[in-house]
Amino acid sequence: MRSVGVVVEYNPLHNGHVFHLTSSKNTTNADVVIAVMSGQFLQRGEPAVVPKHVRTKLALQAGADLVIELPYSYSTQHASIFAKGAISILDSLKCDYVCFGSEEGKIETFYELIKQKKQLTSSINSSIRTYLDQGLSYPAAYSTALQTNLETANLDVSLPNNILGIHYLEAIEHFKSKMEGSTIQRIAANYHDEETNHQSIASATAIRKILKGNNQTITDFVPSFTKDSIEDYINEFGKIHTWNEYFPYLKYKLTTAKKEELEEIYEAVEGLERRVLNSVLNCLDFEELMTAIKTKRYTWTRIQRLLTHLLTNTSKNEMSAILEKDRVPYIRLLGMSSMGKTYLNSKKKLIDVPIYTTINQQNQKELSTDLKATYAYSSILSISNQQKLIKTEYSMYPIIYDETTNQFSRS
């Protein structure tokens, strides 16, 4: 069976994601689509609008056959670690291809740039240090260094999905994987677009903006099952998850923690945590806090990641102990279709890391960071709904989907 992997967040799943899933399968002639999906918190340092069990169902309905969790320790990271975690999971599952959306749309251009990049590694690293010294953020320094040193490359390295694509392919090389890269050109909406300028395709950013109170409807931009699932979640749990909902908890954490505790939080560097603490006392909401903190050196995303780690109480030591392993040492299976189950059965003798379907005494310590993330994620809900959401971690997975009848046998 031929398999293609996609690395996703589905925050929430929209028409562009369905196009990517379908195109990935068709382009690679794959029988099975493996989706490596972020859990409760995402790469840009923000909570998912709905939890991972809802998004797992959406992924299966959209055509994914296996949904695997990208652990918190990788899902809330900058591009290189994020990509390395996702590719290590796909490699462990013996995936044949990884297909990513990009602004470029031609895989050959990526391979050519990586070839040039290898030849100029020391020069690029020197340029990165220079740009950092000038006060640029790391993403800006990295992008500018590539542009400066790879002038003949035909890949626009100022665009986020192109950068992520480079890291996916470099991770494949790092693991000496047999996996091949493939890319689909993103259509209509760019990653950070906040407006809906196309009849049926809008960015997840624009859709989240609508969900937060814009008078527009998301109906035109998402499959009906996405709209229904979000409405069902709001009816059951009372709200979607946005940073502003977490602001009081964040403020409490910042104002009651000791200085030494804040300094030990992952991503707290160069006194950034003190800048956050000094600002939070004078801010009324999350947006105001972010505007007060943001600098040229520290991007909005970088600061949100720090605040995420504050919320989840993730320390530098905790994260270092996890990341010192070269790859994700397990597979957390969130959901599967009938075809996905067949694929796993055909590969189980080749997969050399444990596949976790339930949480038990043996694996609870290994999954503790993700469990902690769910506790933090649930904190904005009523007590009864907190208990309900936390229970999903222990009793819901894997979610089984019959693609022939479009029915879930566990929910």
Secondary structure, DSSP 8 states (H G I E B T S, - for coil): --EEEEEE--TT--HHHHHHHHHHHHHHT-SEEEEEEE-SB-TTS-B-SS-HHHHHHHHHHHT-SEEEEE-HHHHTS-HHHHHHHHHHHHHHTT-SEEEEEESS--HHHHHHHHHHHHHTHHHHHHHHHHHHHTT--HHHHHHHHHHHH-TT--S-TTSHHHHHHHHHHHHHHHTT---EEEEEE--SS-TT--S--SSS---HHHHHHHHTT-SS-STTTS-HHHHHHHHHHHHHHSS---HHHHHHHHHHHHHHS-HHHHHTBTT--TTHHHHHHHHHTT-SSHHHHHHHH--SSS-HHHHHHHHHHHHHT-BHHHHHHHHTSSS--SEEEEEEEHHHHHHHHHHTTT--S-EESS--TTTTTTTHHHHHHHHHHHTTS-HHHHHHHHHHHHHT-SEEEETTTTEES--
